Amino acid sequence: MTDILSTKQEIPSFGRYTLITGILLIILGLIGIILPAVLALGTAIFFGWLLLTAGVIWALHTFQYNRKNFLDWLKPFLLILFGC
């Protein structure tokens, strides 16, 4: 279990990453305000790749552990279908 003193010592190391993340999110928000279509397209592409990757990983898992059950193949099929 950590105590308060060790937590306070870790705060400066996270401060730099928090600042960088905050600046990047502000820039991304400004791009979203100025060019909403570009940000919407980027979001759609990101979630499409996320679904596609999840479908492939789930299919590998199903192939490895439970090949015979048809319903276990339904989830990766739908994830890949909606990811494309």
BAGUNU-507444 format. One record per residue: x, y, z of N, C-alpha, C, CB in turn. Coordinates in nm, 2 decimals, decimal comma, always signed. Glycine has a CB too. Layout:
+--------+--------+--------+--------+--------+--------+--------+--------+--------+--------+--------+--------+
!   n_c1 !   n_c2 !   n_c3 !  ca_c1 !  ca_c2 !  ca_c3 !   c_c1 !   c_c2 !   c_c3 !  cb_c1 !  cb_c2 !  cb_c3 !
+--------+--------+--------+--------+--------+--------+--------+--------+--------+--------+--------+--------+
!      X !      Y !      Z !      X !      Y !      Z !      X !      Y !      Z !      X !      Y !      Z !
...
+--------+--------+--------+--------+--------+--------+--------+--------+--------+--------+--------+--------+
! end
This chain:
+--------+--------+--------+--------+--------+--------+--------+--------+--------+--------+--------+--------+
!   n_c1 !   n_c2 !   n_c3 !  ca_c1 !  ca_c2 !  ca_c3 !   c_c1 !   c_c2 !   c_c3 !  cb_c1 !  cb_c2 !  cb_c3 !
+--------+--------+--------+--------+--------+--------+--------+--------+--------+--------+--------+--------+
!  +0,08 !  -0,12 !  +0,00 !  +0,00 !  +0,00 !  +0,00 !  +0,09 !  +0,12 !  +0,00 !  -0,10 !  +0,00 !  +0,12 !
!  +0,05 !  +0,22 !  -0,08 !  +0,14 !  +0,34 !  -0,09 !  +0,09 !  +0,45 !  +0,01 !  +0,13 !  +0,40 !  -0,23 !
!  +0,18 !  +0,52 !  +0,06 !  +0,14 !  +0,63 !  +0,15 !  +0,14 !  +0,76 !  +0,08 !  +0,24 !  +0,63 !  +0,27 !
!  +0,10 !  +0,87 !  +0,15 !  +0,08 !  +1,00 !  +0,09 !  +0,21 !  +1,06 !  +0,04 !  +0,01 !  +1,09 !  +0,18 !
!  +0,32 !  +1,03 !  +0,12 !  +0,45 !  +1,09 !  +0,09 !  +0,50 !  +1,03 !  -0,04 !  +0,55 !  +1,06 !  +0,20 !
!  +0,49 !  +0,90 !  -0,07 !  +0,54 !  +0,85 !  -0,19 !  +0,45 !  +0,90 !  -0,31 !  +0,54 !  +0,70 !  -0,19 !
!  +0,33 !  +0,92 !  -0,29 !  +0,24 !  +0,97 !  -0,39 !  +0,28 !  +1,11 !  -0,43 !  +0,09 !  +0,96 !  -0,35 !
!  +0,31 !  +1,20 !  -0,33 !  +0,35 !  +1,33 !  -0,36 !  +0,48 !  +1,34 !  -0,43 !  +0,36 !  +1,41 !  -0,23 !
!  +0,57 !  +1,24 !  -0,41 !  +0,70 !  +1,24 !  -0,48 !  +0,68 !  +1,20 !  -0,63 !  +0,79 !  +1,14 !  -0,41 !
!  +0,57 !  +1,13 !  -0,66 !  +0,55 !  +1,09 !  -0,80 !  +0,48 !  +1,19 !  -0,88 !  +0,46 !  +0,96 !  -0,80 !
!  +0,42 !  +1,29 !  -0,82 !  +0,34 !  +1,39 !  -0,89 !  +0,42 !  +1,47 !  -0,99 !  +0,28 !  +1,49 !  -0,79 !
!  +0,55 !  +1,52 !  -0,96 !  +0,62 !  +1,59 !  -1,06 !  +0,65 !  +1,51 !  -1,19 !  +0,75 !  +1,64 !  -1,00 !
!  +0,67 !  +1,38 !  -1,18 !  +0,70 !  +1,29 !  -1,29 !  +0,58 !  +1,28 !  -1,39 !  +0,74 !  +1,16 !  -1,25 !
!  +0,46 !  +1,29 !  -1,33 !  +0,33 !  +1,29 !  -1,41 !  +0,30 !  +1,43 !  -1,47 !  +0,22 !  +1,23 !  -1,33 !
!  +0,35 !  +1,53 !  -1,41 !  +0,31 !  +1,67 !  -1,45 !  +0,35 !  +1,70 !  -1,59 !  +0,38 !  +1,77 !  -1,36 !
!  +0,46 !  +1,65 !  -1,64 !  +0,51 !  +1,68 !  -1,78 !  +0,41 !  +1,61 !  -1,88 !  +0,65 !  +1,63 !  -1,80 !
!  +0,38 !  +1,48 !  -1,85 !  +0,29 !  +1,41 !  -1,94 !  +0,15 !  +1,47 !  -1,94 !  +0,29 !  +1,26 !  -1,90 !
!  +0,11 !  +1,51 !  -1,82 !  -0,02 !  +1,57 !  -1,82 !  -0,03 !  +1,70 !  -1,90 !  -0,06 !  +1,60 !  -1,67 !
!  +0,08 !  +1,78 !  -1,89 !  +0,08 !  +1,90 !  -1,97 !  +0,08 !  +1,88 !  -2,12 !  +0,21 !  +1,98 !  -1,93 !
!  +0,16 !  +1,78 !  -2,16 !  +0,17 !  +1,75 !  -2,30 !  +0,03 !  +1,70 !  -2,35 !  +0,28 !  +1,64 !  -2,33 !
!  -0,03 !  +1,61 !  -2,27 !  -0,16 !  +1,56 !  -2,31 !  -0,26 !  +1,67 !  -2,31 !  -0,21 !  +1,45 !  -2,21 !
!  -0,26 !  +1,76 !  -2,22 !  -0,35 !  +1,87 !  -2,22 !  -0,34 !  +1,96 !  -2,34 !  -0,34 !  +1,95 !  -2,09 !
!  -0,21 !  +1,99 !  -2,38 !  -0,19 !  +2,07 !  -2,50 !  -0,24 !  +2,00 !  -2,62 !  -0,04 !  +2,11 !  -2,51 !
!  -0,21 !  +1,87 !  -2,63 !  -0,26 !  +1,80 !  -2,75 !  -0,41 !  +1,79 !  -2,76 !  -0,20 !  +1,66 !  -2,75 !
!  -0,48 !  +1,78 !  -2,65 !  -0,62 !  +1,78 !  -2,65 !  -0,68 !  +1,91 !  -2,68 !  -0,67 !  +1,73 !  -2,51 !
!  -0,62 !  +2,02 !  -2,64 !  -0,66 !  +2,15 !  -2,67 !  -0,65 !  +2,18 !  -2,82 !  -0,58 !  +2,26 !  -2,60 !
!  -0,53 !  +2,14 !  -2,88 !  -0,51 !  +2,15 !  -3,03 !  -0,62 !  +2,07 !  -3,10 !  -0,37 !  +2,10 !  -3,06 !
!  -0,64 !  +1,94 !  -3,06 !  -0,74 !  +1,86 !  -3,12 !  -0,88 !  +1,92 !  -3,11 !  -0,74 !  +1,72 !  -3,06 !
!  -0,91 !  +1,98 !  -3,00 !  -1,04 !  +2,05 !  -2,98 !  -1,06 !  +2,17 !  -3,08 !  -1,06 !  +2,09 !  -2,84 !
!  -0,95 !  +2,24 !  -3,09 !  -0,95 !  +2,36 !  -3,18 !  -0,97 !  +2,31 !  -3,33 !  -0,82 !  +2,44 !  -3,17 !
!  -0,90 !  +2,20 !  -3,36 !  -0,92 !  +2,15 !  -3,50 !  -1,07 !  +2,10 !  -3,52 !  -0,82 !  +2,03 !  -3,52 !
!  -1,12 !  +2,05 !  -3,41 !  -1,26 !  +2,00 !  -3,42 !  -1,36 !  +2,12 !  -3,43 !  -1,30 !  +1,92 !  -3,30 !
!  -1,33 !  +2,23 !  -3,37 !  -1,41 !  +2,35 !  -3,39 !  -1,40 !  +2,41 !  -3,53 !  -1,38 !  +2,45 !  -3,28 !
!  -1,28 !  +2,42 !  -3,58 !  -1,25 !  +2,48 !  -3,71 !  -1,29 !  +2,39 !  -3,82 !  -1,10 !  +2,52 !  -3,72 !
!  -1,26 !  +2,26 !  -3,81 !  -1,29 !  +2,17 !  -3,92 !  -1,36 !  +2,04 !  -3,86 !  -1,16 !  +2,12 !  -3,99 !
!  -1,49 !  +2,06 !  -3,84 !  -1,56 !  +1,94 !  -3,78 !  -1,57 !  +1,82 !  -3,87 !  -1,70 !  +1,99 !  -3,73 !
!  -1,58 !  +1,84 !  -4,00 !  -1,59 !  +1,73 !  -4,09 !  -1,46 !  +1,64 !  -4,08 !  -1,61 !  +1,77 !  -4,23 !
!  -1,35 !  +1,70 !  -4,07 !  -1,22 !  +1,63 !  -4,07 !  -1,21 !  +1,55 !  -3,94 !  -1,10 !  +1,73 !  -4,08 !
!  -1,25 !  +1,61 !  -3,83 !  -1,25 !  +1,54 !  -3,70 !  -1,35 !  +1,42 !  -3,70 !  -1,27 !  +1,63 !  -3,59 !
!  -1,47 !  +1,45 !  -3,76 !  -1,57 !  +1,34 !  -3,76 !  -1,52 !  +1,22 !  -3,85 !  -1,70 !  +1,39 !  -3,82 !
!  -1,45 !  +1,25 !  -3,96 !  -1,40 !  +1,15 !  -4,04 !  -1,29 !  +1,07 !  -3,97 !  -1,34 !  +1,21 !  -4,18 !
!  -1,20 !  +1,15 !  -3,90 !  -1,10 !  +1,08 !  -3,83 !  -1,15 !  +0,99 !  -3,72 !  -1,00 !  +1,19 !  -3,77 !
!  -1,25 !  +1,04 !  -3,65 !  -1,32 !  +0,96 !  -3,55 !  -1,38 !  +0,83 !  -3,60 !  -1,42 !  +1,04 !  -3,47 !
!  -1,45 !  +0,84 !  -3,72 !  -1,51 !  +0,73 !  -3,78 !  -1,40 !  +0,62 !  -3,82 !  -1,59 !  +0,77 !  -3,90 !
!  -1,29 !  +0,67 !  -3,88 !  -1,18 !  +0,58 !  -3,92 !  -1,12 !  +0,52 !  -3,80 !  -1,08 !  +0,66 !  -4,00 !
!  -1,10 !  +0,59 !  -3,69 !  -1,04 !  +0,53 !  -3,57 !  -1,13 !  +0,42 !  -3,51 !  -1,02 !  +0,64 !  -3,46 !
!  -1,26 !  +0,45 !  -3,50 !  -1,35 !  +0,35 !  -3,44 !  -1,37 !  +0,23 !  -3,54 !  -1,49 !  +0,41 !  -3,41 !
!  -1,36 !  +0,25 !  -3,67 !  -1,36 !  +0,14 !  -3,76 !  -1,24 !  +0,05 !  -3,74 !  -1,36 !  +0,19 !  -3,91 !
!  -1,12 !  +0,11 !  -3,73 !  -1,00 !  +0,03 !  -3,71 !  -1,01 !  -0,04 !  -3,57 !  -0,88 !  +0,11 !  -3,72 !
!  -1,07 !  +0,02 !  -3,48 !  -1,08 !  -0,04 !  -3,34 !  -1,17 !  -0,16 !  -3,35 !  -1,14 !  +0,07 !  -3,24 !
!  -1,28 !  -0,15 !  -3,42 !  -1,37 !  -0,26 !  -3,43 !  -1,31 !  -0,37 !  -3,51 !  -1,50 !  -0,22 !  -3,50 !
!  -1,24 !  -0,34 !  -3,62 !  -1,17 !  -0,44 !  -3,70 !  -1,07 !  -0,51 !  -3,62 !  -1,11 !  -0,37 !  -3,82 !
!  -0,99 !  -0,44 !  -3,55 !  -0,88 !  -0,50 !  -3,47 !  -0,94 !  -0,59 !  -3,36 !  -0,79 !  -0,40 !  -3,40 !
!  -1,05 !  -0,54 !  -3,29 !  -1,11 !  -0,62 !  -3,19 !  -1,17 !  -0,75 !  -3,25 !  -1,22 !  -0,54 !  -3,12 !
!  -1,23 !  -0,74 !  -3,37 !  -1,29 !  -0,86 !  -3,43 !  -1,18 !  -0,96 !  -3,47 !  -1,36 !  -0,82 !  -3,56 !
!  -1,06 !  -0,92 !  -3,51 !  -0,96 !  -1,01 !  -3,55 !  -0,90 !  -1,08 !  -3,42 !  -0,84 !  -0,94 !  -3,62 !
!  -0,88 !  -1,00 !  -3,32 !  -0,83 !  -1,06 !  -3,19 !  -0,94 !  -1,15 !  -3,13 !  -0,80 !  -0,95 !  -3,09 !
!  -1,06 !  -1,12 !  -3,14 !  -1,17 !  -1,21 !  -3,08 !  -1,18 !  -1,34 !  -3,17 !  -1,30 !  -1,14 !  -3,08 !
!  -1,16 !  -1,32 !  -3,30 !  -1,16 !  -1,44 !  -3,38 !  -1,04 !  -1,54 !  -3,35 !  -1,16 !  -1,40 !  -3,53 !
!  -0,93 !  -1,48 !  -3,33 !  -0,81 !  -1,56 !  -3,29 !  -0,84 !  -1,63 !  -3,16 !  -0,69 !  -1,48 !  -3,28 !
!  -0,90 !  -1,56 !  -3,07 !  -0,93 !  -1,62 !  -2,94 !  -1,03 !  -1,73 !  -2,95 !  -0,98 !  -1,51 !  -2,84 !
!  -1,13 !  -1,71 !  -3,03 !  -1,24 !  -1,81 !  -3,05 !  -1,18 !  -1,93 !  -3,13 !  -1,35 !  -1,76 !  -3,13 !
!  -1,09 !  -1,91 !  -3,22 !  -1,03 !  -2,02 !  -3,30 !  -0,94 !  -2,10 !  -3,20 !  -0,94 !  -1,96 !  -3,41 !
!  -0,87 !  -2,03 !  -3,11 !  -0,78 !  -2,11 !  -3,02 !  -0,86 !  -2,19 !  -2,91 !  -0,69 !  -2,01 !  -2,95 !
!  -0,97 !  -2,13 !  -2,86 !  -1,03 !  -2,20 !  -2,74 !  -1,16 !  -2,27 !  -2,77 !  -1,05 !  -2,10 !  -2,64 !
!  -1,24 !  -2,22 !  -2,87 !  -1,38 !  -2,28 !  -2,89 !  -1,42 !  -2,27 !  -3,03 !  -1,48 !  -2,21 !  -2,80 !
!  -1,36 !  -2,36 !  -3,11 !  -1,39 !  -2,35 !  -3,26 !  -1,52 !  -2,40 !  -3,30 !  -1,28 !  -2,43 !  -3,33 !
!  -1,58 !  -2,49 !  -3,23 !  -1,70 !  -2,56 !  -3,27 !  -1,83 !  -2,48 !  -3,25 !  -1,71 !  -2,69 !  -3,21 !
!  -1,84 !  -2,39 !  -3,15 !  -1,96 !  -2,33 !  -3,12 !  -1,99 !  -2,21 !  -3,22 !  -1,96 !  -2,27 !  -2,98 !
!  -2,10 !  -2,22 !  -3,29 !  -2,13 !  -2,12 !  -3,39 !  -2,15 !  -1,98 !  -3,33 !  -2,26 !  -2,16 !  -3,47 !
!  -2,22 !  -1,97 !  -3,22 !  -2,25 !  -1,84 !  -3,16 !  -2,12 !  -1,77 !  -3,11 !  -2,34 !  -1,86 !  -3,04 !
!  -2,01 !  -1,84 !  -3,08 !  -1,89 !  -1,78 !  -3,04 !  -1,82 !  -1,71 !  -3,16 !  -1,79 !  -1,88 !  -2,98 !
!  -1,86 !  -1,76 !  -3,28 !  -1,80 !  -1,69 !  -3,41 !  -1,89 !  -1,57 !  -3,45 !  -1,80 !  -1,80 !  -3,52 !
!  -2,00 !  -1,56 !  -3,39 !  -2,09 !  -1,45 !  -3,43 !  -2,03 !  -1,31 !  -3,39 !  -2,23 !  -1,46 !  -3,37 !
!  -1,98 !  -1,30 !  -3,27 !  -1,92 !  -1,17 !  -3,22 !  -1,80 !  -1,13 !  -3,31 !  -1,88 !  -1,19 !  -3,08 !
!  -1,70 !  -1,21 !  -3,34 !  -1,60 !  -1,16 !  -3,42 !  -1,64 !  -1,13 !  -3,57 !  -1,48 !  -1,26 !  -3,43 !
!  -1,74 !  -1,20 !  -3,62 !  -1,79 !  -1,18 !  -3,75 !  -1,86 !  -1,04 !  -3,75 !  -1,89 !  -1,28 !  -3,79 !
!  -1,94 !  -1,01 !  -3,65 !  -2,01 !  -0,88 !  -3,65 !  -1,91 !  -0,76 !  -3,63 !  -2,11 !  -0,88 !  -3,54 !
!  -1,81 !  -0,79 !  -3,54 !  -1,71 !  -0,68 !  -3,52 !  -1,63 !  -0,65 !  -3,65 !  -1,61 !  -0,72 !  -3,41 !
!  -1,59 !  -0,75 !  -3,72 !  -1,52 !  -0,73 !  -3,85 !  -1,62 !  -0,67 !  -3,95 !  -1,46 !  -0,86 !  -3,90 !
!  -1,74 !  -0,71 !  -3,95 !  -1,84 !  -0,66 !  -4,05 !  -1,86 !  -0,51 !  -4,03 !  -1,97 !  -0,74 !  -4,04 !
!  -1,88 !  -0,47 !  -3,90 !  -1,91 !  -0,33 !  -3,87 !  -1,78 !  -0,25 !  -3,87 !  -1,98 !  -0,32 !  -3,74 !
!  -1,67 !  -0,31 !  -3,86 !  -1,54 !  -0,24 !  -3,87 !  -1,51 !  -0,20 !  -4,01 !  -1,43 !  -0,32 !  -3,80 !
!  -1,55 !  -0,28 !  -4,10 !  -1,52 !  -0,25 !  -4,24 !  -1,62 !  -0,15 !  -4,29 !  -1,53 !  -0,38 !  -4,33 !
+--------+--------+--------+--------+--------+--------+--------+--------+--------+--------+--------+--------+
! end
